[in-house]
Amino acid sequence: MSHRKFSVSHLKGSQFKADGLRTFFEYRDLGIKDATGGEAVAHVIRARPGGEFIGKTHLHETEFQLVYVLKGWIKFDYEGVGEVLLEAGSCAYQPPGIKHRELGHSDDVEILEVVMPADFKTVELPDHSGLRGHFRISEMASDLGEYEGTCPLILQLALGILDPLHQQHLHRCRP
């Protein structure tokens, strides 16, 4: 016997709640978690008016994650991929465990997100985890001012944002 059941969610009468993963977003549950017995979750996410944006590097322990932009835009930095701008109509599949960080979003952004399983874990990582294989000083050490170049190896070591044991960073840091 299947634990799945039919479900429909209409916008009329639905509520967006500020009880999700990020405080600067509101979430509208689409009833998929209950309908699938926890196999999946689907919600519409939108920017919360007045919500303070904080983009932290993180990963999700999932089996499947899909993001579809309904309205506005959102920009991410993905490990091994780089910066990706998603606009209305854009769809992204985020492989399990991919490190990423939101860089920003429009005030009117609305996103459909589908994740398996419904109860997944999010792991926040140090913001200097070098998703693109190099570091921007302005992102990692605000006390160094507005320098927008990539962080030379000697500064990565001096700032303590490069672990000498992770040799892959030594060859991927741009001059």
C-alpha positions in Angstrom: 0.0 0.0 0.0 1.4 3.4 -1.0 1.8 6.2 1.5 1.3 8.8 -1.2 -1.9 10.6 -1.7 -3.4 13.2 -4.1 -2.7 16.8 -3.2 -3.5 20.2 -4.6 -2.5 23.6 -3.4 -4.1 26.9 -4.6 -2.6 30.3 -4.1 -6.0 31.6 -2.9 -6.1 31.0 0.8 -2.4 30.0 1.1 0.0 31.7 3.4 3.7 32.5 3.0 5.5 32.0 6.3 8.9 33.3 7.5 9.7 29.9 9.1 12.0 28.4 6.6 15.7 27.9 6.2 16.6 31.6 5.4 15.2 34.5 7.4 15.2 36.8 4.4 12.7 34.6 2.5 9.1 33.5 3.0 8.0 30.0 2.2 4.6 28.7 0.9 4.3 25.0 1.6 2.7 23.2 -1.4 1.6 20.1 0.6 4.0 17.7 -1.1 5.7 16.5 2.1 2.4 15.3 3.5 1.2 13.8 0.2 4.5 11.8 -0.3 4.9 10.7 3.3 8.1 12.8 3.5 9.7 11.6 0.3 9.8 15.1 -1.1 9.0 18.7 -0.2 7.9 21.5 -2.6 7.5 25.1 -1.7 7.4 28.5 -3.3 10.0 30.9 -1.9 9.9 34.6 -2.2 11.9 37.5 -0.8 10.6 38.8 2.5 10.1 42.5 2.6 12.7 44.1 4.8 14.5 40.8 5.3 18.3 41.3 5.7 20.1 39.3 3.1 23.0 37.1 4.3 24.6 34.8 1.8 26.4 31.9 3.5 28.3 29.1 1.9 26.5 25.8 2.6 25.4 22.5 1.2 22.3 20.4 1.5 22.3 16.7 2.3 19.7 15.7 -0.3 19.0 13.1 -3.0 17.4 15.7 -5.4 17.0 19.4 -5.5 15.5 21.5 -8.2 15.1 25.3 -8.3 12.8 27.0 -10.9 12.6 30.8 -10.9 9.0 32.0 -11.3 9.6 35.7 -11.1 12.6 38.1 -10.7 16.2 36.8 -10.4 18.6 35.1 -8.0 22.4 34.6 -8.3 24.4 31.8 -6.9 28.0 30.8 -6.7 28.4 27.0 -7.1 31.5 24.9 -6.4 33.2 23.8 -9.6 30.8 25.9 -11.7 31.1 29.6 -10.6 28.5 32.3 -10.6 25.1 31.5 -12.1 22.3 34.0 -12.7 18.8 32.5 -12.7 16.0 34.6 -14.1 12.3 34.0 -14.5 12.0 30.7 -16.4 15.5 29.4 -15.4 15.8 26.0 -13.9 18.7 24.6 -12.0 19.4 21.1 -10.7 21.7 21.2 -7.7 23.5 17.8 -7.3 23.5 16.3 -3.8 26.1 18.0 -1.6 27.1 20.7 -4.0 28.6 23.7 -2.1 27.0 26.9 -3.0 26.2 30.4 -1.8 23.5 32.9 -2.8 25.1 36.2 -4.0 21.9 38.2 -4.2 18.3 38.3 -5.5 15.7 40.8 -6.7 13.1 42.2 -4.3 10.4 40.4 -6.3 12.1 37.0 -6.6 9.8 33.9 -6.4 11.2 30.4 -6.7 9.7 26.9 -6.9 11.9 24.5 -5.0 11.5 20.7 -5.0 13.7 18.7 -2.7 14.1 15.0 -1.8 13.9 13.9 1.0 11.5 16.4 2.7 13.5 16.5 5.9 17.0 17.2 4.6 20.0 18.7 6.5 21.7 21.9 5.6 25.4 22.3 6.6 26.8 25.8 6.8 30.4 26.1 5.8 33.0 28.8 6.3 32.4 31.7 3.9 35.9 31.4 2.6 35.6 27.9 1.2 36.7 29.0 -2.2 33.8 27.7 -4.4 35.4 28.9 -7.7 38.9 27.7 -6.7 40.0 31.3 -5.8 39.2 33.9 -3.2 38.1 37.5 -3.5 39.7 39.6 -0.8 36.6 41.8 -0.6 34.5 38.7 0.2 37.0 37.1 2.7 38.6 40.0 4.6 36.5 43.2 4.7 39.2 44.9 6.7 41.4 45.0 3.6 39.2 47.6 1.9 37.6 47.5 -1.6 40.3 45.5 -3.4 38.4 43.4 -6.0 41.3 41.3 -7.3 41.6 37.7 -6.5 43.6 36.8 -3.4 47.2 35.9 -4.1 48.5 32.7 -2.4 50.7 34.6 0.1 47.6 36.6 1.3 45.5 33.4 1.5 48.1 31.9 3.8 48.6 35.1 5.8 44.8 35.5 6.3 44.5 31.9 7.3 42.0 31.2 4.5 44.0 28.5 2.9 44.7 25.3 4.6 48.2 24.2 3.3 46.9 20.6 3.4 44.5 21.3 0.5 47.0 21.5 -2.3 44.3 21.9 -5.0 43.9 25.6 -4.1 47.6 26.2 -4.8 47.2 25.6 -8.5 43.8 27.1 -9.0 44.3 30.5 -7.5 44.3 33.1 -10.2 47.2 35.6 -10.3 
